[in-house]
Structure formats: C-alpha cells, structure tokens
Amino acid sequence: MFRHVSLLMFTPQTTQEQQQELGRQLRTLPGAIGEIRDYHVGPDAGLNPGNYQFAIVADFASVDDYLVYRDHPVHRELIEKYVQPIVASRAAVQYEL
Amino acid sequence: MFRHVSLLMFTPQTTQEQQQELGRQLRTLPGAIGEIRDYHVGPDAGLNPGNYQFAIVADFASVDDYLVYRDHPVHRELIEKYVQPIVASRAAVQYEL
C-alpha cells in the first residue's frame, strides 16, 4: 500500500464556507477516481496550537495508482478551482505503508 | 475514529541513520501505548519536489485515546530524544475520520 498525505494552511481571507466546500468537493474524488482505496479528509480539530488547518490522506494499492490520482484531470481541476484560491501553505509526503 | 497526522522536515545535518533510527523508535510505540489502533510512519518516497521528509499517521478510537498517546511519557521521551534533535519544521493536523 502507498499513502499520500497533504496538510493545508489557508489564507486569512478564507471563509468557513470555502473550507467546507473544499471538503465536499474532495469527498467526490473516490467516486471519480477508481484507484483510490481509502480517502479521509477534514478540518483540524483545534486541539493543538500551531497546527495546519486541513488534512487529506489517500491510500492506494501502489505508487502507480497514486500517480493516476495525482495527475487525474478531475483532481487537477479540483485543485485549481477549490485549493489554489485559498491555500497559503502546503506540506505533503507520500510513503510506503 | 480520530486521526493524528504529523509531517517532519529535518535539519540539513541530519543523517540517514538518524532518520532510520527515528522510524525504528516510532514503530515501537504501538507496543507501548495500547490506545494506538493503527500506526504508519515512514520517509517520503521522493516523487514530488518540495515535500516534507517523514510522515507519522496514527489512528485512534477517540479523541481521548489520541490525548493519551500525545501525552504518554514513552512518546514524550521519544520526541525529546529522537525528534527534537533533528527536526527543522513540523506540520500537524488531528481530525475526525
């Protein structure tokens, strides 16, 4: 198994509605990209100061399946429309499980 | 379920051996802290430029179980001995699955 992890910080202007819409849009991806095995996204719970604001964790059977997801046009369009306008910084890792 | 995600960047002086030792040490935690349900750590696969270098993803049955892990003395000692000496930056999120 192969895991993709992405953590986001939003610009100060980002609204709650924009963050919720991002969550809704991301949750449509498993229906659109069959290579996704497991997909959990959501806002930070607010327990710890200094945290990032949003997490995306996606599991795949292989590196190749992850690359299909990474480069899938539905995914790229979502990033362009719902991530890029509100993201201030991003931390990501892909790793073998 | 409740998930903890932590991504690390290491100082330039950090050796491969130190990174591998961190992985070995972290993988002992599920044996020491019964609240951990699922635990996957590892180095970035090197597919994408700008990535962080190491991922820790831990799943728990509840927020309270996560807090036991966060504050557990075995975990705190591991952070002090094996993370703090080599970490340059850290991005973290905890969220509901």
N, CA and C atoms of all chains as a GROMACS GRO file, in nm:
protein
  582
    1MET      N    1   0.084  -0.121   0.000
    1MET     CA    2   0.000   0.000   0.000
    1MET      C    3   0.088   0.126   0.000
    2PHE      N    4   0.032   0.230  -0.055
    2PHE     CA    5   0.106   0.354  -0.071
    2PHE      C    6   0.014   0.469  -0.028
    3ARG      N    7   0.068   0.560   0.054
    3ARG     CA    8  -0.015   0.666   0.114
    3ARG      C    9   0.032   0.805   0.072
    4HIS      N   10  -0.065   0.886   0.040
    4HIS     CA   11  -0.043   1.028   0.013
    4HIS      C   12  -0.101   1.110   0.128
    5VAL      N   13  -0.020   1.200   0.184
    5VAL     CA   14  -0.065   1.288   0.292
    5VAL      C   15  -0.040   1.433   0.250
    6SER      N   16  -0.142   1.516   0.264
    6SER     CA   17  -0.127   1.658   0.234
    6SER      C   18  -0.196   1.739   0.344
    7LEU      N   19  -0.123   1.834   0.400
    7LEU     CA   20  -0.178   1.923   0.502
    7LEU      C   21  -0.178   2.066   0.447
    8LEU      N   22  -0.288   2.137   0.473
    8LEU     CA   23  -0.304   2.271   0.417
    8LEU      C   24  -0.320   2.377   0.526
    9MET      N   25  -0.266   2.494   0.497
    9MET     CA   26  -0.298   2.616   0.571
    9MET      C   27  -0.367   2.709   0.472
   10PHE      N   28  -0.471   2.777   0.520
   10PHE     CA   29  -0.548   2.866   0.433
   10PHE      C   30  -0.507   3.011   0.453
   11THR      N   31  -0.534   3.091   0.352
   11THR     CA   32  -0.512   3.236   0.366
   11THR      C   33  -0.609   3.291   0.471
   12PRO      N   34  -0.573   3.402   0.535
   12PRO     CA   35  -0.662   3.459   0.639
   12PRO      C   36  -0.800   3.496   0.585
   13GLN      N   37  -0.810   3.522   0.456
   13GLN     CA   38  -0.938   3.563   0.397
   13GLN      C   39  -1.033   3.445   0.375
   14THR      N   40  -0.983   3.322   0.389
   14THR     CA   41  -1.065   3.205   0.357
   14THR      C   42  -1.183   3.192   0.453
   15THR      N   43  -1.300   3.170   0.397
   15THR     CA   44  -1.422   3.157   0.479
   15THR      C   45  -1.446   3.012   0.520
   16GLN      N   46  -1.527   2.994   0.624
   16GLN     CA   47  -1.570   2.860   0.665
   16GLN      C   48  -1.639   2.789   0.548
   17GLU      N   49  -1.720   2.863   0.476
   17GLU     CA   50  -1.793   2.805   0.363
   17GLU      C   51  -1.697   2.751   0.256
   18GLN      N   52  -1.591   2.825   0.229
   18GLN     CA   53  -1.491   2.777   0.131
   18GLN      C   54  -1.423   2.649   0.179
   19GLN      N   55  -1.394   2.643   0.310
   19GLN     CA   56  -1.330   2.523   0.365
   19GLN      C   57  -1.424   2.403   0.359
   20GLN      N   58  -1.552   2.427   0.389
   20GLN     CA   59  -1.649   2.318   0.384
   20GLN      C   60  -1.671   2.272   0.240
   21GLU      N   61  -1.672   2.368   0.148
   21GLU     CA   62  -1.689   2.332   0.007
   21GLU      C   63  -1.570   2.249  -0.042
   22LEU      N   64  -1.450   2.285   0.003
   22LEU     CA   65  -1.333   2.204  -0.032
   22LEU      C   66  -1.352   2.060   0.016
   23GLY      N   67  -1.397   2.042   0.140
   23GLY     CA   68  -1.421   1.908   0.192
   23GLY      C   69  -1.523   1.833   0.107
   24ARG      N   70  -1.632   1.900   0.074
   24ARG     CA   71  -1.736   1.836  -0.008
   24ARG      C   72  -1.680   1.793  -0.144
   25GLN      N   73  -1.607   1.881  -0.205
   25GLN     CA   74  -1.552   1.851  -0.339
   25GLN      C   75  -1.453   1.734  -0.332
   26LEU      N   76  -1.365   1.738  -0.232
   26LEU     CA   77  -1.265   1.630  -0.220
   26LEU      C   78  -1.333   1.495  -0.200
   27ARG      N   79  -1.441   1.494  -0.124
   27ARG     CA   80  -1.509   1.367  -0.096
   27ARG      C   81  -1.577   1.306  -0.218
   28THR      N   82  -1.586   1.383  -0.328
   28THR     CA   83  -1.639   1.325  -0.452
   28THR      C   84  -1.532   1.247  -0.529
   29LEU      N   85  -1.405   1.268  -0.492
   29LEU     CA   86  -1.297   1.207  -0.573
   29LEU      C   87  -1.297   1.054  -0.573
   30PRO      N   88  -1.322   0.988  -0.458
   30PRO     CA   89  -1.324   0.841  -0.464
   30PRO      C   90  -1.428   0.787  -0.563
   31GLY      N   91  -1.536   0.862  -0.586
   31GLY     CA   92  -1.635   0.820  -0.685
   31GLY      C   93  -1.589   0.843  -0.829
   32ALA      N   94  -1.490   0.930  -0.846
   32ALA     CA   95  -1.445   0.966  -0.980
   32ALA      C   96  -1.314   0.898  -1.020
   33ILE      N   97  -1.235   0.857  -0.920
   33ILE     CA   98  -1.102   0.800  -0.946
   33ILE      C   99  -1.096   0.664  -0.878
   34GLY      N  100  -1.113   0.559  -0.958
   34GLY     CA  101  -1.127   0.424  -0.903
   34GLY      C  102  -1.002   0.373  -0.833
   35GLU      N  103  -0.887   0.436  -0.858
   35GLU     CA  104  -0.762   0.390  -0.795
   35GLU      C  105  -0.756   0.422  -0.646
   36ILE      N  106  -0.840   0.511  -0.597
   36ILE     CA  107  -0.838   0.547  -0.454
   36ILE      C  108  -0.895   0.432  -0.372
   37ARG      N  109  -0.815   0.381  -0.277
   37ARG     CA  110  -0.861   0.272  -0.192
   37ARG      C  111  -0.928   0.325  -0.064
   38ASP      N  112  -0.868   0.428  -0.007
   38ASP     CA  113  -0.919   0.483   0.119
   38ASP      C  114  -0.892   0.633   0.115
   39TYR      N  115  -0.988   0.712   0.164
   39TYR     CA  116  -0.977   0.857   0.147
   39TYR      C  117  -1.043   0.925   0.265
   40HIS      N  118  -0.965   0.998   0.342
   40HIS     CA  119  -1.019   1.069   0.458
   40HIS      C  120  -0.966   1.211   0.459
   41VAL      N  121  -1.058   1.307   0.453
   41VAL     CA  122  -1.020   1.448   0.456
   41VAL      C  123  -1.098   1.516   0.568
   42GLY      N  124  -1.042   1.627   0.619
   42GLY     CA  125  -1.119   1.700   0.718
   42GLY      C  126  -1.041   1.812   0.782
   43PRO      N  127  -1.114   1.900   0.850
   43PRO     CA  128  -1.052   2.013   0.918
   43PRO      C  129  -0.985   1.973   1.048
   44ASP      N  130  -0.882   2.047   1.085
   44ASP     CA  131  -0.814   2.024   1.212
   44ASP      C  132  -0.911   2.038   1.330
   45ALA      N  133  -0.894   1.953   1.428
   45ALA     CA  134  -0.986   1.951   1.543
   45ALA      C  135  -0.963   2.065   1.642
   46GLY      N  136  -0.853   2.139   1.627
   46GLY     CA  137  -0.831   2.254   1.714
   46GLY      C  138  -0.776   2.220   1.851
   47LEU      N  139  -0.716   2.102   1.865
   47LEU     CA  140  -0.663   2.062   1.996
   47LEU      C  141  -0.527   2.125   2.025
   48ASN      N  142  -0.448   2.146   1.921
   48ASN     CA  143  -0.309   2.185   1.942
   48ASN      C  144  -0.275   2.314   1.868
   49PRO      N  145  -0.212   2.410   1.937
   49PRO     CA  146  -0.175   2.535   1.871
   49PRO      C  147  -0.069   2.510   1.765
   50GLY      N  148  -0.070   2.592   1.660
   50GLY     CA  149   0.031   2.583   1.556
   50GLY      C  150   0.002   2.480   1.449
   51ASN      N  151  -0.108   2.409   1.463
   51ASN     CA  152  -0.142   2.309   1.362
   51ASN      C  153  -0.176   2.370   1.227
   52TYR      N  154  -0.162   2.285   1.123
   52TYR     CA  155  -0.220   2.318   0.993
   52TYR      C  156  -0.373   2.307   1.005
   53GLN      N  157  -0.444   2.345   0.899
   53GLN     CA  158  -0.590   2.359   0.912
   53GLN      C  159  -0.672   2.248   0.848
   54PHE      N  160  -0.612   2.170   0.761
   54PHE     CA  161  -0.692   2.072   0.686
   54PHE      C  162  -0.602   1.956   0.644
   55ALA      N  163  -0.655   1.834   0.653
   55ALA     CA  164  -0.577   1.715   0.616
   55ALA      C  165  -0.644   1.636   0.504
   56ILE      N  166  -0.560   1.582   0.417
   56ILE     CA  167  -0.604   1.490   0.312
   56ILE      C  168  -0.512   1.368   0.321
   57VAL      N  169  -0.570   1.250   0.346
   57VAL     CA  170  -0.492   1.126   0.347
   57VAL      C  171  -0.559   1.028   0.252
   58ALA      N  172  -0.483   0.984   0.152
   58ALA     CA  173  -0.536   0.894   0.049
   58ALA      C  174  -0.446   0.771   0.039
   59ASP      N  175  -0.510   0.652   0.039
   59ASP     CA  176  -0.434   0.527   0.030
   59ASP      C  177  -0.459   0.460  -0.104
   60PHE      N  178  -0.352   0.398  -0.157
   60PHE     CA  179  -0.356   0.335  -0.288
   60PHE      C  180  -0.289   0.198  -0.280
   61ALA      N  181  -0.320   0.113  -0.377
   61ALA     CA  182  -0.257  -0.018  -0.380
   61ALA      C  183  -0.111  -0.010  -0.423
   62SER      N  184  -0.074   0.095  -0.494
   62SER     CA  185   0.062   0.104  -0.550
   62SER      C  186   0.098   0.249  -0.578
   63VAL      N  187   0.226   0.272  -0.597
   63VAL     CA  188   0.274   0.404  -0.640
   63VAL      C  189   0.205   0.445  -0.770
   64ASP      N  190   0.193   0.350  -0.864
   64ASP     CA  191   0.132   0.383  -0.993
   64ASP      C  192  -0.011   0.433  -0.976
   65ASP      N  193  -0.085   0.371  -0.884
   65ASP     CA  194  -0.223   0.416  -0.861
   65ASP      C  195  -0.224   0.557  -0.802
   66TYR      N  196  -0.128   0.585  -0.713
   66TYR     CA  197  -0.119   0.722  -0.662
   66TYR      C  198  -0.094   0.820  -0.775
   67LEU      N  199  -0.006   0.785  -0.869
   67LEU     CA  200   0.027   0.876  -0.979
   67LEU      C  201  -0.094   0.901  -1.068
   68VAL      N  202  -0.180   0.799  -1.085
   68VAL     CA  203  -0.304   0.820  -1.160
   68VAL      C  204  -0.389   0.927  -1.090
   69TYR      N  205  -0.401   0.915  -0.958
   69TYR     CA  206  -0.475   1.014  -0.878
   69TYR      C  207  -0.411   1.151  -0.890
   70ARG      N  208  -0.281   1.158  -0.868
   70ARG     CA  209  -0.212   1.287  -0.868
   70ARG      C  210  -0.237   1.363  -0.998
   71ASP      N  211  -0.233   1.290  -1.109
   71ASP     CA  212  -0.238   1.355  -1.239
   71ASP      C  213  -0.377   1.350  -1.304
   72HIS      N  214  -0.475   1.296  -1.234
   72HIS     CA  215  -0.608   1.280  -1.292
   72HIS      C  216  -0.671   1.417  -1.319
   73PRO      N  217  -0.730   1.437  -1.438
   73PRO     CA  218  -0.785   1.569  -1.472
   73PRO      C  219  -0.893   1.617  -1.374
   74VAL      N  220  -0.973   1.526  -1.320
   74VAL     CA  221  -1.076   1.567  -1.223
   74VAL      C  222  -1.010   1.622  -1.096
   75HIS      N  223  -0.900   1.558  -1.055
   75HIS     CA  224  -0.825   1.603  -0.938
   75HIS      C  225  -0.757   1.737  -0.965
   76ARG      N  226  -0.694   1.748  -1.081
   76ARG     CA  227  -0.624   1.873  -1.113
   76ARG      C  228  -0.721   1.990  -1.121
   77GLU      N  229  -0.840   1.966  -1.176
   77GLU     CA  230  -0.939   2.073  -1.188
   77GLU      C  231  -0.989   2.115  -1.049
   78LEU      N  232  -1.007   2.016  -0.961
   78LEU     CA  233  -1.049   2.046  -0.824
   78LEU      C  234  -0.943   2.132  -0.753
   79ILE      N  235  -0.817   2.097  -0.770
   79ILE     CA  236  -0.710   2.174  -0.707
   79ILE      C  237  -0.713   2.319  -0.757
   80GLU      N  238  -0.728   2.332  -0.889
   80GLU     CA  239  -0.727   2.465  -0.948
   80GLU      C  240  -0.844   2.550  -0.898
   81LYS      N  241  -0.962   2.488  -0.885
   81LYS     CA  242  -1.083   2.564  -0.850
   81LYS      C  243  -1.102   2.583  -0.700
   82TYR      N  244  -1.063   2.481  -0.618
   82TYR     CA  245  -1.102   2.483  -0.477
   82TYR      C  246  -0.984   2.486  -0.379
   83VAL      N  247  -0.863   2.455  -0.426
   83VAL     CA  248  -0.747   2.459  -0.336
   83VAL      C  249  -0.665   2.585  -0.362
   84GLN      N  250  -0.623   2.603  -0.485
   84GLN     CA  251  -0.530   2.713  -0.514
   84GLN      C  252  -0.582   2.851  -0.470
   85PRO      N  253  -0.714   2.880  -0.484
   85PRO     CA  254  -0.758   3.014  -0.443
   85PRO      C  255  -0.750   3.041  -0.292
   86ILE      N  256  -0.739   2.937  -0.210
   86ILE     CA  257  -0.746   2.959  -0.065
   86ILE      C  258  -0.623   2.909   0.011
   87VAL      N  259  -0.531   2.839  -0.057
   87VAL     CA  260  -0.420   2.778   0.016
   87VAL      C  261  -0.306   2.879   0.038
   88ALA      N  262  -0.257   2.883   0.162
   88ALA     CA  263  -0.143   2.969   0.195
   88ALA      C  264  -0.015   2.888   0.201
   89SER      N  265  -0.022   2.767   0.256
   89SER     CA  266   0.094   2.678   0.252
   89SER      C  267   0.047   2.534   0.259
   90ARG      N  268   0.136   2.444   0.214
   90ARG     CA  269   0.102   2.303   0.198
   90ARG      C  270   0.222   2.220   0.237
   91ALA      N  271   0.199   2.114   0.314
   91ALA     CA  272   0.304   2.018   0.348
   91ALA      C  273   0.257   1.881   0.302
   92ALA      N  274   0.341   1.808   0.230
   92ALA     CA  275   0.298   1.679   0.178
   92ALA      C  276   0.409   1.575   0.189
   93VAL      N  277   0.366   1.450   0.203
   93VAL     CA  278   0.456   1.334   0.199
   93VAL      C  279   0.380   1.221   0.132
   94GLN      N  280   0.450   1.142   0.049
   94GLN     CA  281   0.399   1.014   0.003
   94GLN      C  282   0.492   0.905   0.055
   95TYR      N  283   0.433   0.796   0.106
   95TYR     CA  284   0.521   0.692   0.163
   95TYR      C  285   0.458   0.553   0.155
   96GLU      N  286   0.545   0.455   0.161
   96GLU     CA  287   0.504   0.315   0.159
   96GLU      C  288   0.445   0.275   0.294
   97LEU      N  289   0.334   0.203   0.292
   97LEU     CA  290   0.276   0.155   0.419
   97LEU      C  291   0.330   0.015   0.448
   98MET      N  292  -1.366   0.727   1.472
   98MET     CA  293  -1.220   0.720   1.467
   98MET      C  294  -1.161   0.862   1.461
   99PHE      N  295  -1.040   0.871   1.511
   99PHE     CA  296  -0.973   1.001   1.518
   99PHE      C  297  -0.829   0.982   1.472
  100ARG      N  298  -0.783   1.072   1.385
  100ARG     CA  299  -0.651   1.055   1.322
  100ARG      C  300  -0.556   1.171   1.356
  101HIS      N  301  -0.435   1.133   1.386
  101HIS     CA  302  -0.325   1.229   1.405
  101HIS      C  303  -0.228   1.217   1.289
  102VAL      N  304  -0.196   1.332   1.228
  102VAL     CA  305  -0.101   1.335   1.117
  102VAL      C  306   0.010   1.434   1.150
  103SER      N  307   0.133   1.391   1.136
  103SER     CA  308   0.246   1.480   1.159
  103SER      C  309   0.349   1.460   1.048
  104LEU      N  310   0.388   1.569   0.984
  104LEU     CA  311   0.491   1.565   0.879
  104LEU      C  312   0.613   1.642   0.927
  105LEU      N  313   0.731   1.587   0.901
  105LEU     CA  314   0.855   1.646   0.951
  105LEU      C  315   0.950   1.683   0.838
  106MET      N  316   1.020   1.793   0.860
  106MET     CA  317   1.139   1.827   0.781
  106MET      C  318   1.257   1.822   0.877
  107PHE      N  319   1.369   1.769   0.829
  107PHE     CA  320   1.487   1.754   0.913
  107PHE      C  321   1.589   1.865   0.885
  108THR      N  322   1.674   1.889   0.984
  108THR     CA  323   1.783   1.984   0.962
  108THR      C  324   1.879   1.926   0.857
  109PRO      N  325   1.952   2.011   0.788
  109PRO     CA  326   2.044   1.963   0.684
  109PRO      C  327   2.151   1.868   0.739
  110GLN      N  328   2.181   1.880   0.867
  110GLN     CA  329   2.286   1.796   0.928
  110GLN      C  330   2.237   1.654   0.958
  111THR      N  331   2.107   1.631   0.948
  111THR     CA  332   2.051   1.501   0.988
  111THR      C  333   2.101   1.390   0.896
  112THR      N  334   2.145   1.279   0.955
  112THR     CA  335   2.197   1.167   0.877
  112THR      C  336   2.084   1.068   0.843
  113GLN      N  337   2.110   0.985   0.742
  113GLN     CA  338   2.019   0.875   0.709
  113GLN      C  339   1.999   0.785   0.831
  114GLU      N  340   2.105   0.759   0.902
  114GLU     CA  341   2.097   0.672   1.020
  114GLU      C  342   2.004   0.730   1.125
  115GLN      N  343   2.011   0.860   1.146
  115GLN     CA  344   1.920   0.924   1.244
  115GLN      C  345   1.775   0.912   1.200
  116GLN      N  346   1.751   0.925   1.070
  116GLN     CA  347   1.614   0.915   1.019
  116GLN      C  348   1.563   0.772   1.033
  117GLN      N  349   1.651   0.675   1.004
  117GLN     CA  350   1.610   0.535   1.018
  117GLN      C  351   1.586   0.499   1.164
  118GLU      N  352   1.670   0.552   1.252
  118GLU     CA  353   1.652   0.526   1.395
  118GLU      C  354   1.520   0.585   1.445
  119LEU      N  355   1.486   0.702   1.395
  119LEU     CA  356   1.356   0.761   1.431
  119LEU      C  357   1.243   0.667   1.390
  120GLY      N  358   1.249   0.614   1.269
  120GLY     CA  359   1.147   0.519   1.225
  120GLY      C  360   1.140   0.396   1.315
  121ARG      N  361   1.256   0.342   1.347
  121ARG     CA  362   1.259   0.223   1.435
  121ARG      C  363   1.196   0.256   1.570
  122GLN      N  364   1.233   0.368   1.627
  122GLN     CA  365   1.181   0.406   1.759
  122GLN      C  366   1.030   0.427   1.755
  123LEU      N  367   0.983   0.498   1.653
  123LEU     CA  368   0.838   0.525   1.644
  123LEU      C  369   0.760   0.394   1.632
  124ARG      N  370   0.816   0.298   1.560
  124ARG     CA  371   0.742   0.172   1.538
  124ARG      C  372   0.731   0.088   1.666
  125THR      N  373   0.804   0.127   1.771
  125THR     CA  374   0.786   0.057   1.900
  125THR      C  375   0.664   0.110   1.977
  126LEU      N  376   0.613   0.226   1.936
  126LEU     CA  377   0.507   0.290   2.016
  126LEU      C  378   0.377   0.208   2.023
  127PRO      N  379   0.332   0.147   1.913
  127PRO     CA  380   0.208   0.067   1.926
  127PRO      C  381   0.221  -0.046   2.029
  128GLY      N  382   0.342  -0.095   2.053
  128GLY     CA  383   0.362  -0.196   2.157
  128GLY      C  384   0.360  -0.139   2.298
  129ALA      N  385   0.381  -0.008   2.308
  129ALA     CA  386   0.392   0.056   2.440
  129ALA      C  387   0.266   0.133   2.479
  130ILE      N  388   0.188   0.173   2.379
  130ILE     CA  389   0.070   0.257   2.404
  130ILE      C  390  -0.051   0.188   2.342
  131GLY      N  391  -0.128   0.121   2.426
  131GLY     CA  392  -0.238   0.035   2.380
  131GLY      C  393  -0.349   0.110   2.308
  132GLU      N  394  -0.357   0.240   2.327
  132GLU     CA  395  -0.463   0.319   2.264
  132GLU      C  396  -0.445   0.334   2.114
  133ILE      N  397  -0.324   0.308   2.062
  133ILE     CA  398  -0.299   0.322   1.918
  133ILE      C  399  -0.369   0.208   1.844
  134ARG      N  400  -0.457   0.243   1.749
  134ARG     CA  401  -0.526   0.143   1.668
  134ARG      C  402  -0.451   0.109   1.541
  135ASP      N  403  -0.395   0.212   1.479
  135ASP     CA  404  -0.325   0.192   1.353
  135ASP      C  405  -0.212   0.295   1.347
  136TYR      N  406  -0.096   0.253   1.296
  136TYR     CA  407   0.022   0.340   1.305
  136TYR      C  408   0.111   0.314   1.185
  137HIS      N  409   0.131   0.415   1.103
  137HIS     CA  410   0.216   0.401   0.986
  137HIS      C  411   0.308   0.522   0.976
  138VAL      N  412   0.438   0.495   0.981
  138VAL     CA  413   0.537   0.602   0.971
  138VAL      C  414   0.634   0.566   0.859
  139GLY      N  415   0.697   0.670   0.801
  139GLY     CA  416   0.797   0.639   0.700
  139GLY      C  417   0.849   0.762   0.630
  140PRO      N  418   0.960   0.743   0.558
  140PRO     CA  419   1.021   0.853   0.484
  140PRO      C  420   0.948   0.881   0.353
  141ASP      N  421   0.954   1.004   0.310
  141ASP     CA  422   0.895   1.045   0.183
  141ASP      C  423   0.956   0.965   0.067
  142ALA      N  424   0.872   0.929  -0.029
  142ALA     CA  425   0.916   0.844  -0.140
  142ALA      C  426   0.998   0.919  -0.244
  143GLY      N  427   1.002   1.052  -0.237
  143GLY     CA  428   1.086   1.128  -0.330
  143GLY      C  429   1.024   1.152  -0.466
  144LEU      N  430   0.892   1.139  -0.475
  144LEU     CA  431   0.826   1.156  -0.605
  144LEU      C  432   0.806   1.302  -0.643
  145ASN      N  433   0.785   1.386  -0.542
  145ASN     CA  434   0.744   1.524  -0.569
  145ASN      C  435   0.838   1.624  -0.502
  146PRO      N  436   0.883   1.724  -0.576
  146PRO     CA  437   0.971   1.825  -0.518
  146PRO      C  438   0.897   1.907  -0.413
  147GLY      N  439   0.970   1.956  -0.312
  147GLY     CA  440   0.910   2.041  -0.211
  147GLY      C  441   0.842   1.967  -0.098
  148ASN      N  442   0.841   1.834  -0.105
  148ASN     CA  443   0.776   1.757   0.001
  148ASN      C  444   0.849   1.768   0.135
  149TYR      N  445   0.773   1.741   0.243
  149TYR     CA  446   0.836   1.714   0.371
  149TYR      C  447   0.908   1.578   0.363
  150GLN      N  448   0.980   1.541   0.469
  150GLN     CA  449   1.069   1.425   0.459
  150GLN      C  450   1.021   1.300   0.531
  151PHE      N  451   0.924   1.315   0.621
  151PHE     CA  452   0.886   1.199   0.702
  151PHE      C  453   0.742   1.217   0.747
  152ALA      N  454   0.665   1.106   0.746
  152ALA     CA  455   0.524   1.110   0.786
  152ALA      C  456   0.496   1.017   0.903
  153ILE      N  457   0.408   1.064   0.991
  153ILE     CA  458   0.355   0.983   1.101
  153ILE      C  459   0.202   0.996   1.095
  154VAL      N  460   0.134   0.884   1.078
  154VAL     CA  461  -0.013   0.884   1.081
  154VAL      C  462  -0.058   0.780   1.183
  155ALA      N  463  -0.133   0.825   1.282
  155ALA     CA  464  -0.178   0.738   1.390
  155ALA      C  465  -0.329   0.749   1.404
  156ASP      N  466  -0.396   0.633   1.411
  156ASP     CA  467  -0.542   0.631   1.425
  156ASP      C  468  -0.583   0.580   1.563
  157PHE      N  469  -0.689   0.640   1.615
  157PHE     CA  470  -0.739   0.611   1.749
  157PHE      C  471  -0.890   0.594   1.746
  158ALA      N  472  -0.943   0.527   1.847
  158ALA     CA  473  -1.088   0.511   1.854
  158ALA      C  474  -1.157   0.641   1.892
  159SER      N  475  -1.086   0.732   1.958
  159SER     CA  476  -1.149   0.853   2.009
  159SER      C  477  -1.045   0.963   2.029
  160VAL      N  478  -1.094   1.085   2.046
  160VAL     CA  479  -1.006   1.197   2.080
  160VAL      C  480  -0.931   1.166   2.210
  161ASP      N  481  -1.002   1.112   2.309
  161ASP     CA  482  -0.938   1.084   2.438
  161ASP      C  483  -0.821   0.987   2.422
  162ASP      N  484  -0.837   0.887   2.337
  162ASP     CA  485  -0.727   0.793   2.314
  162ASP      C  486  -0.608   0.863   2.249
  163TYR      N  487  -0.638   0.955   2.157
  163TYR     CA  488  -0.528   1.034   2.099
  163TYR      C  489  -0.454   1.113   2.206
  164LEU      N  490  -0.530   1.173   2.298
  164LEU     CA  491  -0.466   1.254   2.402
  164LEU      C  492  -0.378   1.169   2.494
  165VAL      N  493  -0.419   1.044   2.518
  165VAL     CA  494  -0.333   0.953   2.595
  165VAL      C  495  -0.200   0.934   2.523
  166TYR      N  496  -0.207   0.911   2.392
  166TYR     CA  497  -0.085   0.897   2.310
  166TYR      C  498  -0.002   1.024   2.312
  167ARG      N  499  -0.068   1.137   2.287
  167ARG     CA  500   0.005   1.265   2.280
  167ARG      C  501   0.087   1.290   2.406
  168ASP      N  502   0.026   1.260   2.520
  168ASP     CA  503   0.087   1.296   2.648
  168ASP      C  504   0.158   1.179   2.716
  169HIS      N  505   0.162   1.064   2.651
  169HIS     CA  506   0.221   0.945   2.713
  169HIS      C  507   0.371   0.967   2.736
  170PRO      N  508   0.422   0.933   2.854
  170PRO     CA  509   0.564   0.957   2.883
  170PRO      C  510   0.660   0.887   2.787
  171VAL      N  511   0.624   0.768   2.740
  171VAL     CA  512   0.711   0.699   2.644
  171VAL      C  513   0.719   0.778   2.513
  172HIS      N  514   0.607   0.833   2.471
  172HIS     CA  515   0.601   0.915   2.349
  172HIS      C  516   0.679   1.045   2.368
  173ARG      N  517   0.658   1.110   2.482
  173ARG     CA  518   0.726   1.237   2.507
  173ARG      C  519   0.879   1.218   2.512
  174GLU      N  520   0.922   1.108   2.573
  174GLU     CA  521   1.066   1.082   2.580
  174GLU      C  522   1.125   1.056   2.440
  175LEU      N  523   1.047   0.981   2.359
  175LEU     CA  524   1.092   0.955   2.221
  175LEU      C  525   1.107   1.086   2.144
  176ILE      N  526   1.010   1.176   2.158
  176ILE     CA  527   1.017   1.306   2.089
  176ILE      C  528   1.142   1.382   2.133
  177GLU      N  529   1.164   1.382   2.264
  177GLU     CA  530   1.278   1.456   2.318
  177GLU      C  531   1.412   1.401   2.266
  178LYS      N  532   1.420   1.266   2.259
  178LYS     CA  533   1.548   1.204   2.224
  178LYS      C  534   1.570   1.191   2.074
  179TYR      N  535   1.462   1.163   1.997
  179TYR     CA  536   1.482   1.126   1.857
  179TYR      C  537   1.420   1.222   1.756
  180VAL      N  538   1.330   1.310   1.799
  180VAL     CA  539   1.270   1.407   1.705
  180VAL      C  540   1.333   1.545   1.722
  181GLN      N  541   1.329   1.596   1.844
  181GLN     CA  542   1.374   1.734   1.865
  181GLN      C  543   1.516   1.761   1.816
  182PRO      N  544   1.610   1.666   1.832
  182PRO     CA  545   1.747   1.696   1.786
  182PRO      C  546   1.762   1.711   1.635
  183ILE      N  547   1.665   1.659   1.558
  183ILE     CA  548   1.684   1.659   1.412
  183ILE      C  549   1.575   1.733   1.335
  184VAL      N  550   1.469   1.777   1.402
  184VAL     CA  551   1.356   1.836   1.330
  184VAL      C  552   1.382   1.984   1.301
  185ALA      N  553   1.355   2.023   1.174
  185ALA     CA  554   1.366   2.163   1.134
  185ALA      C  555   1.228   2.229   1.131
  186SER      N  556   1.129   2.155   1.081
  186SER     CA  557   0.993   2.205   1.087
  186SER      C  558   0.895   2.089   1.087
  187ARG      N  559   0.774   2.119   1.134
  187ARG     CA  560   0.673   2.015   1.157
  187ARG      C  561   0.538   2.073   1.118
  188ALA      N  562   0.458   1.993   1.048
  188ALA     CA  563   0.320   2.030   1.016
  188ALA      C  564   0.231   1.920   1.070
  189ALA      N  565   0.125   1.957   1.143
  189ALA     CA  566   0.040   1.854   1.203
  189ALA      C  567  -0.108   1.892   1.194
  190VAL      N  568  -0.190   1.788   1.186
  190VAL     CA  569  -0.337   1.803   1.193
  190VAL      C  570  -0.391   1.682   1.267
  191GLN      N  571  -0.491   1.704   1.352
  191GLN     CA  572  -0.572   1.594   1.406
  191GLN      C  573  -0.714   1.614   1.356
  192TYR      N  574  -0.778   1.504   1.313
  192TYR     CA  575  -0.914   1.520   1.258
  192TYR      C  576  -0.997   1.393   1.273
  193GLU      N  577  -1.128   1.415   1.271
  193GLU     CA  578  -1.225   1.306   1.280
  193GLU      C  579  -1.231   1.230   1.149
  194LEU      N  580  -1.231   1.096   1.156
  194LEU     CA  581  -1.247   1.016   1.033
  194LEU      C  582  -1.394   0.988   1.009
   0.00000   0.00000   0.00000
